């Protein structure tokens, strides 16, 4: 059995890890500064709420940093920010790439599309302002297209190995 192949954006991993770490450390530094002050006085409720919001946003960004697609011999695992999906290759109906809000790789199983955020890329200005592109091979970012091709070839290999059993 070969090792699973992990597909993810290195730039996304670094950016979201750094941003999440900063947003989690910011409330800790504010609490430390408040505790070491000579006469801190009462703590404003708004400050506590804002620092809790920063910490929650930082935790979510750290979760976003962990998005990935893991290709196994017998299944694919989509690790998205809020949920993880696992599909055996014989259950996968199609894998495609669409443009709309960026480049999104979808895995179809049971007639339901699931987005593979680990090999997708949001548009330059966010979802509402993304352009429409004609050809994914020519217009998609290299990272997205290479991840898409790797997923399709693993899907075809997985279906061939299931037919031999």
Rosetta blueprint (number, residue, H / E / L):
1 X L
2 X L
3 X L
4 X L
5 X E
6 X E
7 X E
8 X L
9 X L
10 X H
11 X H
12 X H
13 X H
14 X H
15 X H
16 X H
17 X H
18 X H
19 X H
20 X H
21 X H
22 X H
23 X H
24 X H
25 X H
26 X H
27 X H
28 X H
29 X H
30 X H
31 X H
32 X H
33 X H
34 X H
35 X H
36 X H
37 X L
38 X L
39 X L
40 X L
41 X L
42 X L
43 X L
44 X L
45 X H
46 X H
47 X H
48 X H
49 X H
50 X H
51 X H
52 X H
53 X H
54 X H
55 X H
56 X H
57 X H
58 X H
59 X H
60 X H
61 X H
62 X H
63 X H
64 X H
65 X H
66 X L
67 X L
68 X E
69 X E
70 X E
71 X E
72 X L
73 X L
74 X L
75 X E
76 X E
77 X E
78 X E
79 X E
80 X L
81 X L
82 X L
83 X L
84 X E
85 X E
86 X E
87 X E
88 X E
89 X H
90 X H
91 X H
92 X E
93 X E
94 X E
95 X E
96 X E
97 X E
98 X E
99 X E
100 X L
101 X L
102 X E
103 X E
104 X E
105 X E
106 X E
107 X E
108 X E
109 X E
110 X L
111 X L
112 X E
113 X E
114 X E
115 X E
116 X L
117 X H
118 X H
119 X H
120 X L
121 X E
122 X E
123 X L
124 X L
125 X L
126 X L
127 X H
128 X H
129 X H
130 X L
131 X L
132 X L
133 X L
134 X L
135 X L
136 X H
137 X H
138 X H
139 X H
140 X L
141 X L
142 X H
143 X H
144 X H
145 X H
146 X H
147 X H
148 X H
149 X H
150 X H
151 X H
152 X H
153 X H
154 X H
155 X H
156 X H
157 X H
158 X H
159 X H
160 X H
161 X H
162 X H
163 X H
164 X H
165 X L
